[in-house]
Amino acid sequence: MSGSVRGRFATAVLTVLLAGAITVGGLALDGAGGRAPALVPVPPAADVPVGRGAAAGLAGTVAALQSRLREQPGDWAGWAQLGAAYVEQARTTGDPTRYPQAERALARSLALRPHGNDAGLAGRAALAAARHDFRAALRDADAALAVNPYGERALAVRVDALVELGRYDAAAAAARHADTVRPGIPSFTRLAYVRELRGDTEGARRVLGQALRSAARPDDLAYVATALGHLARGQGHYTAALRHYATALRAVPGHLPALEGQARTYAARGELGTAARKLREVVRRYPLPGPLAALGEVYEARGERAAAARQYALAATWVTLARANGVAVDLDTALVAADHGDRLAALRAARAEWARRHTVHTADALAWALHRTGRDREALPYALRAASPGYRDAAFRYHRGMIERALGRDADARRSLSAALRLDPGFSPTGAAAARSALAALEAGR
């Protein structure tokens, strides 16, 4: 799988699947619509902030809520808690079949208390974001905040929805507002991501450093350290990235996003055996497209094409399952199919996603799908659009360079491909190799 998919699953797809994610300890909602549950901040990369025991603890929480609601079926706050817990289970297990259960529980809560139910509205906003319906997520988050302006979940989901709709100025304002009314880990990390999207990686690092210093709980410490690791890795600072991931794993042994980050960093350094071993552990516990695609790339770089094909097929299977459970998966489809499936289907999906939202990630996906179907003149404006906020991503630069090369814009292509490899020389085991090969051919005048 090329670098077009490796990073894009991480940021564009899984980030939004995690929108509104909560900690197990934060499930106890204030039934009066007051303090919202504590949030595990939504990351700017493929993160699942959960250690080995968290999923089991969440299952116990769900069982307790189910038992209580059998005895007290009119407990509207309990139904909101259960809906939020189902969304969290989908996040921590990678199982989208939990989304219909969450939808039913939240609908029950809102039917029992249709007015003043900020918990139900915020839960429904998180569910909509997890299903990639960001307009609905924004609408419900705004409705929840109209009831409780200090609701941490709604404040967080509102930022996430604006980001995923490509409304970056509004997202920055929303993140600053959230930091003003509910300062803490969720607002810090969202501020950092908005800064990263605008190309201010040093500002993002400073904000995450502040978040790390304020983290008191092991889960928060692990999450923020992992986010710092992702930021460092994306800038090619692999030693620093591994140091941050080690911090996360000391805080929460078995922390999956840190394990995945470690694996990707080893892959970037060319240590493919170590990368494959760590990614196999991740996908065994969390078989989502991001780590599956990353493992496929490692296998492909090692020449194990059959093993790589199995990982890509599993990623495509997850897309089908997610679609069946109400998740909008056009972006996922475009990313998988552009390199490993029906390219025309990839283009149709990318166009459909672009019609819904204009983000840097949808622009890049559409540019790449157009390139893969030979429409390079149409592709280039989207590749340029992907860089317009200032976002610095090596895979984006690689895609742009390959499009420019196809158009005969050799000088531009050399600049773009060189920039990709300077920024993150191991951004993808296969994509980086293709970038080096293309750059060598350009330098040789071929």
N, C-alpha and C positions, 0 to 999 in steps of 0.2 A: 504494500500500500504506500502510495507516495505521501510526501509531507503535506499534501493538500488535506489529508484526512486526519493524520495523527494529531495535529494541534487543534483542528477545528472541532472535532468531537469534544476535546477537552474543554474548550471555552464556550463554544456556541451552543452545544447540546446539553452537556451535563450541568453546566452552570445553572441553567434555567430549570432543569429537573429538580434542583435542590432549592429553588426559591421558597422561602418561608420555612426552611428546615428548623426544627426545634430540638432542644435537648430533652432527654428523657426526664430529667429533673424539672424541666420547665412546663410540664404538661398540666400542672395544677392551675387552672384559670381562676381568676376572680369572678365569681358568678355575678357580681354586680356590675361587670363591664369595666373594671378598673385596670390594674396592672396586667399587661399581657404576659404570656409565657416568655421565658428567656429564649433568645434565638441563638442558634449556631449560625454565624454569619455566612451568607451565601458567598462562595469563593469566586475569584476571577479565573478559575481553572477547574479541571475535573476533580472535585473533592467529594469525599463521603466521610465527614468527620465523625467517625465511630470506631471504637476499639472493639476488641474481641467480645467483651461482655455486654456491650450496649444493646445489641439486637435482642439478646435474651431478656435484658431488663425491660426493653420496650414491649416485648411480647407479654411479659407479666403485667405491665401497665394496661395494655389493651384488654387482657383477660379480666383484670379487676374492674375496668370501666364497663365491660360487657355485663359482668355479674351485677354491678350496681344498677345498670340501666334496666336489667330484667326486673329488678325489684322496684325501681323508680322510673318508669318509662316517660314520665312527664318532666324529667330533669333536663331542661334545655341546655344548661351549661355543660352537663355531662355528655350530651350528644355532640356539642361543639368540641369538647376535649377528645372524644373518640374519633371524630372526623380528622382532627389535627394529628392524632396518633396514627391513623391509617396513612395519611400523607407521609408522615415520618417513616413508617414501615416501608412504603414504596421506595423512599429514598435510601434507606439503609440496607435494603435487601435487593434492590434493583428489580422489584416485582411490580409492574404497572397494574396488575389485577387488583391491587389495593385501592386504586383510584375510584372505581365505581362504588366500593364500600364507603370510602370517604364522602363521596357525593351524597349518598343516601343518608349518612349520619348528619352531615351538615344541613341537608334539606330538612331533616326532622327537627333539628335545633331551631332553624329559622321558621318553621311552621308553628312550633310551640311558642316562640317569642319573635314575632315578625318585626317588632320595633325595639330599638335600643339594644340589639344583640350584636355588639361589636365583635365578640368572640366568634360567632357564627360567620359574620361577614369577612373577618380577617382570615378565618380558616378557608372559606370559599375562595378568597383571593389567592391564598397560597396554593390551593388545589388548581385553580385556573393557570397560575404561573407554571406549576409542575407539568401541566398538560400543554404548555406553550400557547395558551390563549391569553396573550398579554393585555389586550384591550379589556377583556373581562376582569383580569387581575387588577388592572388600574382602577376600573370602575368600582369593584368591591372594596379595594383598599381605601379609596376615597370615601365610600359610604361608611366604612368602619371608623375612619378618622373623624367623620362628621359626628359620630356618637362619642368617640373617645379619642381626642387629639393626641394623646400620649401613648397610644397602643403601639408597643414595640414591634409586634409582628406586622401590623398594617403599615407602619412607617417603613419597615425594611422592604416589604413586598412592593410598596409604591416605587421605591428607588429601583428595584430590580426590574419592574415592569417598564419603567421609563427607559432604562438602559436597553432592554431587549426590544423596545420599539424604535430604538435609534434616536431618541430624543435626549441627547447627551447634555445639552445646556439645562434642560428641565431636571434631568437626573442629578446633575451637580447641585442645583438649587435644593432639590429634595434631600440630598444627602447632607448638605449643610444644615438644613432645617432639622433633620433627624438628630444630627449631632448636637444641635442647640437644645432640643426638648428632651431627648433621651440619649445623652452621651454614653458611649460604651463600645464594646467590641463590635456589635453589628454596624453601628454608624461609622466607626473608624475604618472598618474593612471596605465598606461601600465607598467612602470618600477616597480610599486608596485606589480602588478599581476605576473610578471615574477619572482620577488623575492619570492612571496608566493608559486609559483609552485616549487621553489627550496627549500622550507622549511624555508626560512628566513622570518618568520612572523613579527619579530620585525623590520627588515629592511623595510618590506612592510608598517608597521604602521608608521614608521618615514617618509617615502616618502609621504604617504597619509596625514600625519600631515602637511607637507610642502605644499602639494596641497591645504589643507583646509585654511592655512594661506594666500595663494595667490588668493583664490577664491573671485572674486569681484561681480559676478552676482549671484542672488538667485538660479538659476537653477544649476550652478556649485557648489555652497555651499551645496545645497541639495544632489546633486549626490555624492560629496566626503564624506559628513557626513554619507550618507547611506553606501558607500563602507567601511568606518571605522566600521560602525555597523555590516556589514556582517563579516568583519574580526574578530571582537570581539566575535560575536556569534559563529563562527566556532571554536573558542578556548574555548568555554564554559564560556565566560565572559559576562553573560547576563545583569547585571546591566549597564555595560559600553555600551553594544549594545543598550539598550533602551535609554540611554542618547544621543547617536549619532543619533538615529532615531528621537528623539524629536527635536534635532537641525535641522535636515533636514526638518521636518514638520513645524517648525517655519519659515524657509526660504521660503518654498513652501507648503502652506497648501494643503492637499490632495495628496501629492507626493506619487504615488502608490508604488514604490519600498520600501519607508520607511514604509508605511502601511503594506506591505507584510512582511518586516523584523520584524516589531513589532509583527505581528501575529505569525510568526515562533518562535520568542523568547518566547512569552507567551506559545506557545505549548511546547517548550523545558522545560519551568518551570512547566509544568503540568496544566496550567490555560487554559483548553481546551475550556471552554465556551467563554472566551474573544478572544481566537485565532479563533474560528469558526466565531464569529461575524465580526471580522476584515477581515478575508479571504473572507467571503461572500460579503463584500463591494468591495474587490479587484476584485473578479471574475465577479461581476456584471458589472464592468467597463472595465475589461481586462481579458477575458476568455481564457487565454493561459495555456498550460499544467503545467507549474510550480506551479502557485497558485491553479489550479484545483487539481493537485496531492496532494498538501499540505492540502487542505481542505478535500480531500478524506481520508487522513491519520488521520486527527483530528476526522472526523466522525467515522472512523474505531476504533480508540482508545476509543471512547465513546460508542462503541457497536452498532452504527447506520449503519449497513452494507448496507442497501438498499440505503441510502443517499450517502455513500461512493462509491458504485458501479456506481451511476449516475455521480459522478465527474470523475471517471476513464473512463467511457464511453465517456464523453465529451472531455476528453483529447485525446482519441483515434480518435474521430471525427475530432478534429483539425489536427491531424497527416494526416488523409486522405485528408482533404482540402488543407493542405500545399503541399502534394505530387502532387495534381492536378494542383498546381500553380508553379511547378518547383522547390520546395524545396526538397533537399535530406534528407529523414527522416528515414534512417535505424537506426540511433542511437536512435531516438525517439521511433521507433517501438520496438527496443530491450528493452528499459527501461519500456515501458508499458506492453508488452506481457510477459516478464520474470516472473512477479508476478501476472498478471491479464489477461492473454490471452493464446495464443498458444505458449507454451514454445519453441517448435521446430522452429516456425516462429521467435521468439525472437533470437534464436541462429543463424539462417540464416542471419538475419539482422545485428547482431553483427559481424559476420564473414565478411559480405560485407563491413561494416564500417571500420573494422580493415584493410581490404585490401586496403582501400583508404588512411587511415591516422593512425599513431601510436601516440596517445596521452594518457595521464594518464586516461582520461575519457573513451576512447574507450577500453583501456586495462581493466579497471574495469568493464565496461559493458559486455565485452566478458567473463571475468572471472565469473561474476555472472550468465550470461546466460548458460555457461557451467555447473556451479554448479547446476542450477535449472533443468538441463536435466541429472544430474547424472554423469557428466564427470569431476569429481573433480581432477583427476590426471592431466588432460589437463588444468584445470582451474588455478591451483596454480601458474604456471609460469607467467600467465597474471596478477594475483593478486599481485605478487611480482614486476612485471614490472610497475604496477600503482604507486608503492611507490618509484620507482628507482630515480626520480629526487630529492626526499626528501619531496615531497608534503605531508602535514599532513591533512588528512581528516578522520573524524570519521567513515563515512559510508564505506570508503575503508577498514579501519581496521576491521570493522565488517564483511564485505564480506570475507576478508582473514581469519578471525577467524572461520567463519562458514565452509569455505572450508577445513581449517586445521582440524577442528573437524570431518568432514565427512571422512577425510583420516586417522583418528585415531591418529593424531599428537596432543595429548591433551595438552602437555606443551606449544607448539607453539600457539595453539588455545586460551589457557588461557591468554597468553601474548597479543595476538592481540585483544581479546575481552576486556580485562582490559584496554588496551591502548585506544581503541575507547571510552570507558565510561569515562576514565580520561580526554581525550581531550575535549569531548563535550557530557556530560552525557544525554542530551536531543536531540541528533542529529536527531531523528525521533521519533514521538510518538509510532509507532509500531516497528521500527527497534531497538530502544534502549531497549524496553521491551523484544524483542526476544534475544538481546545480554545478558541482565541480566539473563534471564531464562537459556540460554545455559551455561553461566558462572557458575550459581548455580549448574547445573547438572554436569558440569565438576568437580567442587569442591567437589561434593558429590560422585564422582566416577561413575556417571551413563553415 
